[in-house]
Amino acid sequence: MDAGQTIANALKRKGSAAVADLDALGLSRPTLFRALKQLEQSGQIIRLRRGVYAPASDDIASDSWGLALQRHPTGVLCLLSALRFHEITTQSPWAVWLALPKGTRPPREQAYPPVKAMYVSGPAYSEGIEVHQRPAGEVRVYSVAKTVADCFKFRNRIGLDVALEALREGWRERRFTMDELHRVSQVCRVQNVMRPYVEALVAS
């Protein structure tokens, strides 16, 4: 079996792998890099980020959320990415929006997928985290209610129209209760900001 086929088979088993992981195949570094380049050029594999590869046909290749969280295991999908995950927005963000604990090292600009980091702490970070399984691994994402509250908290970053759409669609699809929304709005300290919009929504 040639080097390219050996690498392709290993990636199919693993889903994705770094060059350091592929060293276990026993190939010399020049042979390994030459085979990786040939596989990438032929479209059999893709480079997810520097030194990390996956089969081109694998679902992991398109799972930008899971890939971002592999790099940032303390991250939580938030704002536009959380809305997209929960399918309550028409937005299609160019980057993965992650909430990271304050003090976390900033994401590398050249890494794939690009990450838009929001640094938070305390209950604003820990409240409302859900865990889901995706092709690229475990995904941590804020609940719909927490995401709506976050959208109002960061309305100057993403736009009030996005926050209002999230509130309206989340309530229409019964993705949260008013009690849940009230609790997380207190955590995010936006209960006064949200009150008139929530009252108008309930009254309609």
N, C-alpha and C positions, 0 to 999 in steps of 0.2 A: 504494500500500500504506500503511495507516495505521500509526501509531507502535506500537500494541500488537502487530500482526502482525510488524512489523520486529524488535521485541525478542524475541518468541516464536521467530522463526526463528533469530535469533542465538544464543539459549540452546540451541536444539536442536543447533546446530552445535558449540557450545563445551562443552555438558554442564552447565557452571555458569559464572557470570561475576559479577564485582564491578561496581558502578556505574561505577567508573573505566574498566573495560574497555568498558562499553556507551557511554561518551562517544564512542567511535570511530564510532558510528552517525550522528553529526552532529545528534542531537536536542538541543534546548535542555533544560537541567536541569528546569524546570517540566514540560515535556512528558514527559520521561523518567520522572520520579517519578510523575506522574499516570497514565501508562500502566502502570507497574509495579504501582501500587496496584490498578488495575482488573483486571489480569491475576491478581494474587494473590487478590482478592476473588471472581473468577469461577472460581478453582480451576485455572487453567491453569499457574501457576507457584507455587513455594513459596519462602519466604525461609529460607535455610539458617542464616544469622546476619546480623547487621546489615550491610546493603549488599551482600549476596551472594545470588544467586537461581539457581534451577535449574528445569527443567521438572518439573511435578508427577508425571508418569508415568515420569521417568527413574530408573534404578536408583541413580544417584548420590545421590538424595534420601534413600535409606534406608541409605547406606553411611557410618555414623557413624565407623567406624574410619578410612577414607580421608580423611574430612572433618577429623577431629581431627589427623591427621598432616599435612594441608596447612597447618594453623596452626602445627604444631610439627614441623618437618622432621627434628629430631634425636631425636624421640621414638621409642619402641619399645613396641608393645603388650605388656603384662605382666600377670601375676597373673590376675584374673578375666576380663579381656578376652582375654588370650592363651588361657586355657582354653576360652573360648567360641569363639574363632577355630578352635582345634584340635578342637572338639567333644568334649571329654572332661570336661564338667561339666554339672550341672543348674542351675547358677547363671545368672541373667540380670541382669547388673549395670546399674544405672541410669546410670552414667557410663562413659566410656572410660578405662581404666586405662593410663597411660603411664609408662614409665621415662624420665626426663629427666636429662641431665648436671647435676651439681651446679653451681649458679651460674646456671642457666637462669631467666629471668623467669617467675614463677608465671602459670598460665593465668588469663584473665579469667573472672570468675564468671558473667557474663551471656551468654557466647558459647555457640553451639551447634556440636556437642554438648558437654555438660558433661564436663570432664576431671578425673580423679583422678590427681594427679601423685605419683610416687615418685622422689626424687632420689638418684641413685647415681653412682659414679665408678669408673674403672679397669676391670679385667676384669669386675667385677660388672655393669658397664654394657655392655661391648663383646662379651662372650662369648655365643655361641649365637644371634646375630641371623640370621634368615631374611628374605628379601625376596619378596613376592607381589604380583601385580597385581590390583587391585580396580577397580570402576567409577569410583570417585573418585580413582584414582591408585595409586601404589606404597604398599604397606603393609609396614612393618618389624615383625616379631614375633619373640619369643623362641621357640626350639625347645621341643618338649614337655619334654625332659629339663631344660633350663634353667628352664622355667616351674615344673616340679615343685619344683626346688630353691628357687626364689624363694618359692614358697608356704610352704615350711617356714621360710625365713628371715623372712618377714613373717606368720607364723602368728598372731601376736597382733593383726594388723590384719584378717585375713580369716577366721580360725578354723582350728583344727587339723583339724576335720572336712573342710574344703575341701581342705587339703593331702593328707590321707589318701585322699580320693576321687580326687584327681588322680593320686597315686602308683599306686593300685590299678587305675584305668581305663587309665592310660597303659601300665602293664605288661601288663595283660590284652590290650590291643589291639596290643601289640608296637610301640609308638611310640618306644621307646628301648631301648638295651642297658644292662646294668649298668655297663659301662665308661664309657659316656657319662654315666650318672647319677652315678657316682663322681667323674668329672672336674669336673662342674659343681657338685657338692656341696662340693668343695674350694674352688672359686672363690667360692662363696657362704658358705663357712665354716660349713656345717651338717652336715658328714659325721657328727659324733658324735650330733647330734640325730636324723638320719635312720636311723642304723645299725640300731637295734632294729626299726624298722618295715620296713626293707628286708629284714632277715634273716627276719622273720616272714613276709613276702610270698613270698620265694623258697622258704621251707620248706613253705609251704602247698600 
